[in-house]
Amino acid sequence: MSSPDHADGTDATDAGGRIPVAERRLHPVTPFRRAWAPVAVLVGWAAHDPNSAQEQLARLTDTMLLLGLAVLVPVAGLYGFLSWWFTHFAVTGSELRIRTGLLFRRTAHIRLERIQAVDVSRPLLARVAGVAKLRIDVVGADKKDELAFLGEQEARALRAELLARAAGFAPETAHEVGEAPAQELLHVPPRALALSLVLTAATWGSLCAALLVPTVLWLTTHNLWTVLGTALPLLGGAGAHSAGRFVAEFDWKVAESPDGLRIDHGLLDRTHETVPPGRVQTVRIVEPLLWRRLGWVRVELDVAGSANSVLIPVAPRAVAESVIARVLPGVTVPQELSRAPGRARWCVPVWWRGCRLAVTGTVFATRHGLLRRSLSLVPHAKVQSVRLTQGPWQRVWRLADVHVDTGAGKTVTAGQRDAEEAVRLLHEQAERSRTGRRDARPDRWMTAG
């Protein structure tokens, strides 16, 4: 589907070509963001061939450098302005239309009924300027389209309108619906988040490596510079990983609204994400070893067509399960899971004890891991296919693996099951999946009633 381009960039027509639709431009601060593109090209060239870049810079005099800057700055500014001037967007009767491109024109037609989430992101500098980035998640699209930047109020109003239109509200009433009310379900205190990162095995592993490797190098080489050259990156990497997660997951909030679960987080860059109901394919409850005494867990998601992966960075198990009940209505997290047969020790020594399985009327649940437990919950309606695999050594011990594939392109495996049990699981799960999809509720947000 295409639409005619207008020279003034102010009006377009809807899909039927009859109703004029007013096109809008992005926030006037956008040219400053896009002006960095020519500078980024030069930096990329210099990084790709640093020796040649250094030789070229050595040949330039101070006067030539000043002249180059005098040309580069206006060119970058002009590019930013023109790219902003030739970018328009409009909400028509059936789609969100985004037109971009200075030399090569691109028009994106986003069907409103296929929008599954609209996220609002506010990087640090954008927060200072009072603007926000809108990211549109569409069913079947690998990459999110975005509008960067809009005023904060305009971004929130447009988000509410798009969600209302996607839910079936008429164009004349979508503006009046406004943002759906939300009820807060969870707030992660900064102290709990910091303590959870300290008690993460990855943090301790990085610190141990940062202490052990330099010590070994000192005993073998007695070279201070070699030790420092190894220790500093290891210590920096250990600190950067934990600090990065703390900054990204700071002030984590989960709220429930008619358009899905809303997630707000971030210390420097604030992000407002939506987990659309009905699109969650798998829920994972992760339980690191050092968290167990505190009763803490981490909850992760697989969402079809979305990169959203974390629902709760850390929370008491009871609280986490209450939130999961909102994501998967009618699902209860199994407390009792059956262990793999004892002969599985000959196929997977020690770790076979972590292979657990439970099948309830609503979910296929598997757990693996001893030090870091991970319990995966797959609703029967989300199972796309079921497979059984059996290696040569498993055939000797009459064992098999049952794999469940979901709509997010992920696979959940019940490992080291008795061979006869695995065959029975294969047929029973195929039947549960068929009946689950037949009885599943439609993947919709709020209703226009």
N, C-alpha and C positions, 0 to 999 in steps of 0.2 A: 504494500500500500504506500502511496506517495502523495504528496500534496504540493501545490504550486508555491514557489518562493516569491516573496513580495519585496520589492526594492526598498520600501521604507521599514520593513521588519516589524510592523506593528499589528498586522492583521493576517489571519489565515482562515481556512474553512475547515469544518468538521469532515468526518469520513464521508458524509453524503454530499459534500460540496455546496451546502445551502446556507448553513448557519455561520456567520462570521465569528471568529474566536480571537480575542485580544491576546497577542503574544507579549511576553514580558522578558526583560533582561535581568541578568544577575546583578548582585550588589555592586555599586561603583568601586568598592575596594578590590574587586577581583582583578583588574589590570595589574595591580602591584604584585599579586601572586603569580600571574602568568608572565610577567616581564622577566622572570628568572630563567625562562626556557632557553634564550640564546646564550646566557651565561653558563647554563648547565651543559650545553653542547660543547663549549670551549673547555670546561672542566673535564668532561668525559673524554675529549680528545687528548688532553694532557695526561689523564690517568691511563689511557690506552697506550700511549707512546711517550713515557716521561723523558726519555733521553732526547728525543727530537724536540720536545717542548722546551726542555732546558736549553738546548742549543739555540733555538729560535729566540728565547728570552734574552740570552747572553748577547745576541747581536743587536738588540734594540737599545737605543739611547733613551735617556729620561724624557726628551722631547717627544720621541716616537711613542713612548708608553702613554704620555699625557694625551697625545692626539688620538691614540687608540681608545682610551677611556672616553674621550670626548665624543667619539663616534659610537662606541658600544652602548653607552648609557641611553642616548636618544633612540637608537635602534631598538634596544630592549623595551624601552617605554612605549614606542610606537607599536611594537609587536603585541605587547600586553593590551594596549587600548584597542587595536583592531580585532584581536581574538575575542575580546569582551563584546565589542560592538556587533560582531557577526554571530553571536550566540544568543539564541532565543529559546523560550520554552512556552508551552501553552497546554492547558487541560481542555480537551475537546469533549464531545459527547461520549466517546468510547475509549479515549486513549490519552496518555501523556506524550506530548511531542517535543523532542529536543533537537534543535537545529544548531550545528556547530560547523566550524571550518572557515578558514580565510581563503586558501587556494583550493583545497579539496573539501567539498561540502559533504556533510554527513547528517542524515536525519534519522533519529531513533523514534520508532513508534512503539510505545509500551502500552499494551492492552491493560486497561484498568482491572479487569476481572482476573488477570494473571499476576497481579502484584500480591506478594505474600508477606512482605515486610517493608517498612520505610524507617530507616535509622537516621538519627540526627547526631552528627559528630561536631565537636567544637575544640579544635586544637588550641594550644595556649595563645598563640598570636591572634587567632580568630576570636577567642574570648575577649582579648583586649580590644579588638576592633568592633566587637558586638555583632559578629556574623557567625554563621553556622553552615555546615556542609550536610546536604541531604543525599542519602544513598538509598536507591530503590532496588529491592531484591525481587526478581521476577522468576516465576516457575520455569525451569528448563534453561535458564541463562547461566553460563559459567561465570560471567563477570557482572558486577553491579554497575548500573548507570548512576551517575551522580550529578548533582547541581551544586557547584562550589564557586562562589559563596552566595548565600542569601542572608538577609537580616534575620536575627534570631526569632522575632515575632512572625515574620513572613514564613520562615522555615517551618515553625510549629503549625501555623495555620494551613500551609500547603500539605503538610503531613496529615493533619486531621481530615482535610478535604479528600486526599487520595484514598485514605483508609475508608472513609464514608462511601466514596464512590465505588471502591472495590467490594464493599459489603452490600451494594445494591441500592443505595440511596439515589434518588433522582438528582440531576445536576442543580436544579433550583433550590433543593433543600440541603444539599451536601455542605454548603457554606454555613448553614445555621446549626449543623450538628455539633461542630466544634470538637475539641479533643475529648475522648471518652474519659470518664473519671477512673481513677486508679486507687486501689487499696494496697498499702505496703504489706508485704508478707515477710520480708527479711531485710536486715541491715547488718553488714559485717563490720564490727568495730575495728579500727586500725590496729589496736593492741593485739586482738586475736589474729588478724592477718599477719602481723609481724612475727608473732610467736609461731604460727603455723609454718612460715618460711624458714625459721630457725630450726624447726623440727623436721624439715624435709631432708630425706636421704641425699638428694642431689646436692644440697648446700654443704652437708658434711662431707660428701665424697669429693667435692671440689676443694674444700679446705684441706682435707687430708692429702690430696694430690699436691696442693700448693706447698705443704710442709714436708711431705715425704720425698718428692722428686728432687727439690733443691738440696736436701740433706744428702741424698745418694750422690748427686753430682759433686757436692763439696768433698765427700769422702773419696771419690774416685779421681777428681781432677784438681782439687784445691785451687780452682780458678774462680775468683770472686765475681768477675764479670759474667762468666757463664751461669753462675748461680743466680745472679740478679736478673739476667736476661731471661731466665726460665721462671723464676719465682714471681716476678712482677706481673707478667701476663696471666699466670694461673690465679694469683690473688685477685687481680682485676676482673677476670672472667667469673670467679666465684661470687664476688660482690655485685658485679653488673647483672648477673642472672637474677639474684634475689631482689636487688634494688629495682630492676625493670619490672618484675612481677608485682612488687609492692606499689610502684607508681601506677601501673596499668589497672590493678585491682583495688585501688584505694577507694574508700567510701562506696563499697559495692551495695547496691540496693536492688531488690526484686519486688515488683508490684504487679498486681493482677488487674486487668482491665478487659472490657469486651473485645478489644482487638488483639489480645494475647498477653503474655507475660512481658512486662517492660523491665529492662535491665539498664541501670545507670551506674557508671563507674569512671574512675580516672582521677588522678591528682593534678596533672598538668593538662592533659587532653581529656576533656569530658566526652563520653560517648553515651548515646541513648539508643539502645537496641530493642528490638521486639522479637520475641519468640512466638511465631504464629501457631495457634492451637491446631492440632491435626497434622502438622508437618514434621513433628518430632518422630524419628524412626527408632532411635535407641537412646536409652538413658543409662549412664554408667555411674555407679557409686564407687569411688576410689577411696581406699582406706590405707594410708601409709602406716608403717610399723610404729613410728614414734607418736602417731596421733591417737592410737587405740586407747591408751590410758585416759585420755581426755574425752574420748567418745566423739571425736571429730571425723568428718568425711568431706570429700570434694565431689561435686556432681558435675558431670560432663554430658554433652548432648551430641547426637548426630542428627542434623536437620536437613531434610531434602532441599537441595538447591541453595544452601546457605553455608557460610563459613562460621556461623555462631557455634562455639564448641563448649563454652563454660557457662553453666547455670549458677553454680554456687562455688566460690573458691574455697571456703571453709565454713563449716557450721556443725552444731551438734546433730547427731544422726536423726533424732526424733524430729527436729525442725526441718532437716533436709527431706525426710520422707513426707512431711506434710506439704512441702512445696512440690515434690514429685507427684503427689496426688492431684495437684492442680494442672500439671503438665499432661498427665495420663489419667484422665477421669476414670474412676472405677477400678484402678489398679492398686493392689496392695503389695508392698515389697515382701517377697518370701523370706521367712526367717529360718526355715529348715531346708537345707539343700542336701541331696544325696551325694555321697562320695563315690569316686571311681572304684572299681573292684581292686582288691589287694594285689592281684597279679599285674596291675598296671605299673608296679614298681620296676618291672623288668624292661619296660619301654621308656619310662620317664622316671629315673631314680629320684627320690626325695620329693621332687616337685609334683608328683602325681597326687599328693595329699591335697594340693590346692585346687584340683579339678572337681568342681561341684556343679550340680544341675538341679533345677526345679522347674516344673511345668504346671502352671495354674490355669484356671479358666480364662485368664486374660493375657498372660505373658509367658514367653519362653525366657528363662533366666539362667545364666551360667556365671560361674565365678572361677577365676584362676589367680594364681599367685599366692605365695606364703608370706613374704616380707611386705609386699605391697599388693594387697587384695584389690581386685577389681570385679565388681558385680555388674553384669550387663543385663538390661531388661528390654526385651523386644516385644511389643504388643503383637498378638497374632495377626491383626489386620495389616500390619506393616511388613510382614514377611513376603518377599517376592519369590523366593525359591528356596528349596531345601535339598541338601546334597549329603551323601554319605561317602566317606573315603576310608580306605583301609590299606595301610602299608604292609610289606611282606612280614616284618617282625610283629606287627599287630595281628596278622592272620594266625601266626603261631600261637599267640596268647589269646585268641578269640576276642579281640578288641577292635573298636572302630571309632571314628570321629563323625559327628553330625554337624554340618555347617548350615547356618541360616543366613541368607542374603537379604538385605534391606534396600529400601528405595534410595538411601543416601549413598549407595555404592560401597557399603561396609558389610563385613561378615562377622557374625558371632558364632563361636565354635564351642560345642560341648565335647570336650576331648576325653579320650580313653574310656569310652563307655563299653559295656558288655555288647558283643556283636549282635546277639538276639535283641537286646534292649534297643540298640541303635536302629535296627530295621523297623522295629515297632514305632520308635520315635519318628522315623522318616515318614511313615504312612500317616500316623496320627497328626503330625504337625502340618502335613500338606492339607489334611481335611480341616484342621483348625484355621488355617490361613484362608481357605476358601469361605468358610462360614463367617470368619471375622471380617473380611472385606465386604461381604454381603450385608452384614448388620452394622457396619461402621457408620458413624455420623458424617455428614459432608464436612469438608475442610473449609469452613467459613468463619469469619469473624463475627462481629455484631450483626444483627438482622435489622432489616429496614422495616420493622413492624411497629 
